[in-house]
Amino acid sequence: MKALRLIVPLAALLLVLFALRSRLQTNAKVICRGTALGLECDVSNQTGSGTLNVFWDVRLQCRNGTVVRAKASQRVPPNAKFVHLIPLSELKGLDKCDAGQSLFVENVVARNSR
């Protein structure tokens, strides 16, 4: 019985520590633009400490109503900026798009790297 009383608080403490380590960060910035090779995205980690794993979605609205989508991720050290290329082959629906009209970066999530 005494062991059980110790295990429950210890398990709760471990859960809190894990949650703090993997909590979402808002210190990442993603800006994408179209190039001849695909979509080029500038991904920056604006924190002073800790590497971030940054995940995001890209949505390209075409003139004919087609929506082109892609997902990407990049590991970024603190106070750094990387250029991430999403190649044409990873743009789902691109073959049905007549011309790109607007580009949106959505669902940016950054987690502390382990």
N, C-alpha and C positions, 0 to 999 in steps of 0.2 A: 504494500500500500504506500509506503514512504517513497519507494522508487517511482511509482506512478505520479505522485505529487511533484517529483523533480523533473520527470520527463516532459510533462505537459508544458510547463513554463519554458523549458529548454527548447522544445519544438517551436513554440510561438516566437521565441527570440530568433531562432534560425530563419524562420519564415520572414520576419521583419528585416533581418540583415540581407537576405536574398532579394527581397523586394526593393530595398534601398539601392543595391548594387545594379539592378536591372531596370530601374525606373526610367521613364521617358525623359528625354532632354529636349529643350527647345532652342538650343544654341547652335543648331545646324541651319545652313542656308543652301538652297538649291536653285540655280537659274539655268534653264536650258534654251538652246537655240538650234535651228536646223542647219545642217551642213550637207555637203555632197555625200558624205559617208554615213550619215544618220543624224542622231541628235547628240549634240555636245553639251554636257551639263557641268557647270562649275559647282563643286560641292565644297563648302567650307565649314570648319569646326571653329566656332567663335568662343570656345571655352578656354580658360587659361590653363586647365589641367585635364588630363584624361583623354584617351582616344575614344572616338565615337564610331559606332556602326550606324550609318545613315541609310535609310530605306525610303523610296519614293515611287510614285506612279506618275506617268506622263500621259496626257490626253491631247490628241491633235484633232481639232474639228476641221473637217474638209468642206469645201464649198458645196459639194453634192449631198451633204448630210452624213456622210460616212464618218465614223469615229475610229481613229487609230489609237491603240493603247500599247503601253510598255511598262514594265516594272524594272527597277534597278536598285543597286545598293553599292555602297563604297565605305571602306574603313578610312577614317581621317584622323590623324594625330592632332593634338591641341594646337590652336592658332595656325592651322594649315589650310590650304586650298588645293584640291585635286580637280583635274578635268577628267570626267568619265564619259566615254563614248558608248552610246546605245546604237549598235549597228543597224542598218536597214533591215537585215534579216530578223531582228527581234521586234520590229514594229508590226503588231498584229492588225491586219486590215489595210495595210498600205497599198496592196494591189487593187483595192476598190476605191481609193481616194483619187479624185481628179486634181485637186490643188488644196494645199493647206491654207486654212483661213485663220485659225488661232491655236495657240499652244498653251497648255496649262500644266503646271507642276502641282500635284495633289498628294495628300496623305503623307507628308514628310514626317518621318519618325526617326528619332536618334536615340540610341541606347548606349550606355556606358559599355565599353569593350572589356572583356574579361581577360 
